[in-house]
Every structure is written in structure tokens, then in C-alpha cells.
Amino acid sequence: MIKIVAVCGAGVGSSVMLRYFIQNICDSHDIDAMVETSDIGSVNPEAYDVLITTSDFADLLRDTGKCKIIRLDNLMDKGYLENELLKAME
């Protein structure tokens, strides 16, 4: 099972929307994933395989190499999200 987290400022707005999009993508590709949400202040990237957030928040995270960070500039671009998510799982 792959562990994915969607991150936003408070962990209850755009990250919840992203979680829905991510879960739909995983379901449509038969990917066994646990998808969670978090706020930028309390997320621990090392606890996940993939972290998805906006470019602004991604700049605040320390890249340790364990977690693949996907940067989004347009939260509504589901095609880009799907492509990047599938690449991260290769």
C-alpha cells in the first residue's frame, strides 16, 4: 500500500478536495493507497511515499529524498495530477 498525503495551509480546505481527486485516480488505476490530509505545519513528509501540495507550500518543505513531492500550480488540473501521481509510483 502506498501512503499519500495532500497538504494545504489548514488541512481542511484544498487538501480535502485533493484527497478526493487522488483517491479517484488511485481507484481508477487499481492502486492500493491510503490517502490522508494534513496542514503544512504538522506534516511529516518522511511518513509518506508521496506528498502533494501547491508549489508555495512545497517550497517550505525539506526534501529528504524518502518522500516524492508533487508540486501543483493548478489544483483543478486533474490530468497533470494524474500524470505526476502515476510517475511518482513507478
Secondary structure, DSSP 8 states (H G I E B T S, - for coil): -EEEEEEESSSSSHHHHHHHHHHHHHHHTT--EEEEEEETTT--GGG-SEEEEEHHHHTTS---SSSEEEEES-TT-HHHHHHHHHHHT-
